[in-house]
C-alpha cells in the first residue's frame, strides 16, 4: 500500500484495512479530553444513562478510522491531503471490547483537469464490528498524485 498512486485506486475495488480493539481506558481518556459527556467519560454514570453503559464518542470512533485509513489505505508517497468528508455517520454505539475493522471502497477516481499531476479519489469507508454491524461510515475525498514518468 505504501507505493500506490492515483492509477492504483480503481473504482469499485474494496480493501480491508486493518483492525483496532477499543478499550474502556481509551474511551474514557478520549472523552475526558474532547467529549466529556457522562456516557463517554464516566463508566458509573453511563451504566444508568441512555445507552445502558459506556460508549465511545463518535469523534473517537472517527479518529480510530482515520488511523487505520492513514496506516493501511493512503500512500505516503502520493497522498496530498483532503478537501473534506461527506456523509459522516455513526449508526451504532461502540462499546469497550469492540474490535473494529476498516473496509474502504473506491467510489470515484477522476484526474484533475487543472492540476494534471494529481487526481481526486472518493472512498466509502466503514468501520465494521466483529458481528458484521457497521458502527461508522463516511465518504472521504483525497488528492492523490499520479504515478511519475
C-alpha positions as CSV (number, residue, x, y, z in Angstrom):
1,X,0.0,0.0,0.0
2,X,2.9,2.4,0.6
3,X,3.7,2.9,-3.1
4,X,0.3,3.3,-4.6
5,X,-0.5,6.2,-6.9
6,X,-3.8,7.6,-8.3
7,X,-3.9,4.9,-11.0
8,X,-4.0,2.2,-8.4
9,X,-7.2,3.5,-6.8
10,X,-9.7,1.8,-9.1
11,X,-13.4,2.5,-8.9
12,X,-15.3,-0.4,-7.3
13,X,-12.4,-2.0,-5.6
14,X,-12.8,-2.7,-1.9
15,X,-9.9,-3.0,0.6
16,X,-9.7,-4.5,4.1
17,X,-7.6,-2.0,6.0
18,X,-6.7,-3.5,9.4
19,X,-8.5,-3.6,12.7
20,X,-8.3,-2.0,16.1
21,X,-9.6,-3.1,19.6
22,X,-11.4,-0.4,21.6
23,X,-10.6,-0.3,25.4
24,X,-12.6,1.3,28.2
25,X,-9.5,3.2,29.2
26,X,-9.1,4.8,25.8
27,X,-12.8,5.6,25.6
28,X,-12.7,7.4,28.9
29,X,-9.3,9.2,28.2
30,X,-10.5,10.5,24.8
31,X,-13.9,11.6,26.2
32,X,-12.5,13.4,29.2
33,X,-10.2,15.4,26.9
34,X,-12.5,16.0,23.9
35,X,-16.2,15.0,24.5
36,X,-16.9,14.9,28.3
37,X,-20.4,13.7,28.2
38,X,-21.1,11.2,31.0
39,X,-22.0,8.3,28.7
40,X,-18.5,8.6,27.2
41,X,-16.4,9.7,30.2
42,X,-17.9,8.2,33.4
43,X,-18.5,4.4,33.4
44,X,-20.5,4.5,36.6
45,X,-22.8,7.3,35.4
46,X,-23.0,5.7,31.9
47,X,-24.5,2.5,33.4
48,X,-27.7,4.3,34.2
49,X,-27.6,6.5,31.1
50,X,-29.4,6.4,27.8
51,X,-27.1,3.7,26.3
52,X,-27.0,1.4,29.4
53,X,-23.3,1.6,29.6
54,X,-20.2,3.4,28.4
55,X,-19.9,4.1,24.7
56,X,-17.1,5.7,22.6
57,X,-17.6,9.3,21.4
58,X,-18.3,9.3,17.7
59,X,-15.3,11.6,17.3
60,X,-13.2,8.9,19.0
61,X,-14.5,6.4,16.5
62,X,-13.7,8.7,13.6
63,X,-10.2,9.1,15.0
64,X,-9.8,5.3,15.1
65,X,-11.0,5.1,11.5
66,X,-8.5,7.8,10.4
67,X,-5.6,5.9,12.0
68,X,-6.4,2.7,10.1
69,X,-7.1,4.8,6.9
70,X,-3.7,6.5,7.1
71,X,-1.8,3.3,8.0
72,X,-3.4,0.9,5.5
73,X,-5.1,2.8,2.7
74,X,-3.4,6.1,1.9
75,X,0.1,6.0,0.4
76,X,2.9,8.0,2.0
77,X,4.4,8.7,-1.5
78,X,1.2,10.1,-3.1
79,X,-1.3,11.4,-0.6
80,X,-1.8,15.2,-0.8
81,X,-4.4,15.7,1.8
82,X,-8.2,16.1,1.7
83,X,-10.7,18.8,0.8
84,X,-13.3,17.2,3.1
85,X,-15.6,14.5,4.3
86,X,-19.2,13.8,3.4
87,X,-22.0,11.7,4.9
88,X,-20.3,11.1,8.3
89,X,-22.4,8.7,10.4
90,X,-22.1,6.6,13.5
91,X,-25.3,4.4,13.3
92,X,-24.4,2.2,16.3
93,X,-22.6,2.8,19.6
94,X,-19.1,1.4,20.1
95,X,-18.5,-0.2,23.4
96,X,-15.4,-1.3,25.3
97,X,-14.0,-4.5,24.0
98,X,-15.2,-4.0,20.4
99,X,-12.9,-4.9,17.6
100,X,-13.4,-2.7,14.6
101,X,-12.1,-3.4,11.1
102,X,-11.9,-0.8,8.3
103,X,-13.4,-1.5,4.9
104,X,-12.7,1.0,2.2
105,X,-14.3,1.1,-1.3
106,X,-13.2,3.4,-4.1
107,X,-16.4,5.0,-5.4
108,X,-14.9,7.6,-7.7
109,X,-11.4,8.4,-9.1
110,X,-11.0,11.3,-11.5
111,X,-8.0,13.1,-12.8
112,X,-7.7,16.8,-12.1
113,X,-8.2,19.0,-15.2
114,X,-6.4,22.0,-13.6
115,X,-3.5,20.0,-12.0
116,X,-2.6,17.1,-14.2
117,X,-0.1,15.7,-11.6
118,X,-3.0,14.5,-9.4
119,X,-6.5,13.1,-9.1
120,X,-9.3,13.1,-6.7
121,X,-10.3,9.8,-5.1
122,X,-13.6,9.4,-3.2
123,X,-13.7,6.4,-0.8
124,X,-16.6,5.0,1.1
125,X,-15.3,3.9,4.5
126,X,-17.0,1.7,7.0
127,X,-15.9,0.5,10.4
128,X,-17.4,-2.9,11.0
129,X,-17.7,-4.8,14.3
130,X,-16.9,-8.5,14.5
131,X,-20.6,-9.3,14.3
132,X,-20.8,-7.5,10.9
133,X,-22.6,-4.4,12.2
134,X,-21.5,-1.1,10.7
135,X,-20.7,1.4,13.5
136,X,-19.2,4.2,11.4
137,X,-19.4,5.3,7.8
138,X,-18.3,8.3,5.7
139,X,-17.4,9.4,2.2
140,X,-13.8,10.6,2.2
141,X,-12.1,12.7,-0.5
142,X,-8.4,12.7,-1.1
143,X,-6.0,14.3,-3.6
144,X,-3.6,11.6,-4.8
145,X,-0.5,12.1,-7.1
146,X,-0.4,10.3,-10.4
147,X,2.5,7.9,-11.0
148,X,5.6,9.9,-12.1
149,X,7.0,9.4,-15.5
